[in-house]
Amino acid sequence: MAKLLVLSGPSGAGLGEIVKTLFARRQSLRPVTPVTARKMKAGEADGVGFYFFDLEGWNALKESGDLLECVEFAGNDYGTSRRLVQAELNAGHDVLLNLPVERAAQLKKNMPEALCVYVEPSAPVLEQRCRAVARSEFELRVRLEQAEKERALSDFCDARVNSDDLDAAAEELLQRLPEA
């Protein structure tokens, strides 16, 4: 039976690399293109990066219960369509989403069968990774404080995976999605 795997973790967890590895190692794993009510930018195409909706269409998605999760950011709405996720699952494909913890919590509430996994490195590795990209001590502190807040919100997750070793973390996640 196909599964929906939702990954969350703080900045510095290595989720970008882990997600790339998962898609490379499991060809049957599918992403789902997010939906948005923001205006299309020059060079963008509907269905590539996002499915675009006007406000009327967006409100119809919300009212119909199609949005598994949604958020407003910088005056624009973003979310995940239940219909798009279900289409992949019905086709027998496992689906992988990488969402911020607050959005993953919404999705879990609306689709309890989703497997939500919180991915994070140990505290020393997280600090090392954040230090490598922080432009100041202030920014480092903000990143580490945000990671603590996200960890505190992650109790809804079904599992936790340590990402000190990104390949090992990807392998552990693949083990949670047996081949069909």
N, C-alpha and C positions, 0 to 999 in steps of 0.2 A: 504494500500500500504506500502510495506517495506521501511524502511529508513536507510540511512547510518548516524550514529552519530559519529562525530569526536570530541574528547575531547583534549584540550590543556590547559596547565597551568604551572606555575613556579614550581621549586623544592620547596616543602613545601605546595603545594596545597592540598595534600592528594589524588592525582589521583590514586595511587596504591590501596588504601583502597576503594575508590569510585568504581573503576572498578570491584574489587572483589565483592562488594556488588551488583552492577548491574547484574553481571552474576549469582550470587546466587539467586537474586529475580526474574529474568526474564529468564527462561530456553530457550525461543525462540530467545534470543539475541545471536549472533554469533561473535566470533573474526575472523579475517582473518590472516592467517599466512603470515608474511612478506617474501619478496624475497631478495636474496643477491647474489653477485658475489664473496664473500669470499670463501676461501677453508673450507671444512668441517673439524671440529676438531674431534679428537678421541672420540668416544662415541656418536657423533651426527648422526642423521638420517634425510634424506631428507623428508621434510614435517612436521617434529617435531621441532618446534622452528623457522625454516626457510625452504624455498625452495631454493636449491642451484643451481646456474648456473655458467658455465664457462664464460669467457669474451665474446666469440662469442654469446652465448645464451643471455647474459645480453644486449649486443648491439642490438640483434634482438628484445628484449622486448622494448627497448627504441625507436628503429626505427618504430616499429609497433604501438606505442602510448599506449602500455599496461600499462606503469607505470603512475599511478595517481600522484605519488610523488616519489622522490628519492634523496639520499644524499650520498656523499662520506665521510666516517669517518675513520681515521687512515689507509688510503689507500684501504679501502674496500667500495663497493657500497651496499646500502640497499634501499628498496622501498616497495611500495604497488601495487599489480597487479590489474588492472581494471577487468580483466577476473575473478579473484577469488572473488572480491567484488560483481561483477554482478551476478555470479553464486548463491551466497547466497541470494541476493536481489530477483532474479528471482524465487528462491525456497520459497519466502515469509518470509524470515528471516530478522529481523533488524540486522544490522552489527554495531559493536562498535570498533572504533580504538582510541588509545591513542597515540597522536603524538606530538612532539615538534612543537611550533608555526610556525616555518619556513616551516616545512614539511606539516603542516595542511593548510597553505596558498597555497602551490603548489597544494595540493589535491583539495581545494575549487575552484581554477582556472580551473582545469581539470574536475571537477565534481560539477558544481554549485548547483545542487540539494542536495548535502550533507548538513546536519545540523551540523555546526561547533559551538561549545560552549567553551568559555574560562572560566575556573574554577580557582578561586583564593580566598584565605581568605582575611580578612581585614588586613591592614598593621600591627597592633599589633600582630595578630595571626600568620601571616607570619613570622614576626621577631622571635616570640617565637619558632615556629617550626624549623626555620633555626638555631637559637641559640642552640637548643637541639642536632643538629647533627654537627654543625661547630666545628672544632678543634681549631680554633683561631678567634680572632676578624677580622683578614684579610679575612679569609674564609667566615665569616659571611657577611662582607661588599661585597665581590664578589658575594655571593648568592643573596643578596638584590639588588645589581646593575643589575645582570642578570635578576632578576624578573621584574625590571623596563623596561629593554630593551624589554623583551618579551611582556609585557603589551602594550608598544608602537607599537608593530608589530601586535597586535591582532584586529585591526579595522575591518578586513574582517569577523570576527566571527558574527554569526547570533544572539547570545545571550551570556549572562554572568551569571554565577551561583556563589554565595558566598559559600565557603566551610569551614566557621568557624565550622559548625556542619556537619560532614561528612555524617551522616545518612540523614539529611534534604536535603543536596545537592544531594545525590543519589535519594531520593524520587522526588525531583524537576525534575531531569533528566528523571526518569521513566515516569513522567507525560507528558513529551515531546514525548514519544514513546508509544502511546496508544496500547493496546493489539489488535492483529489482529482479 
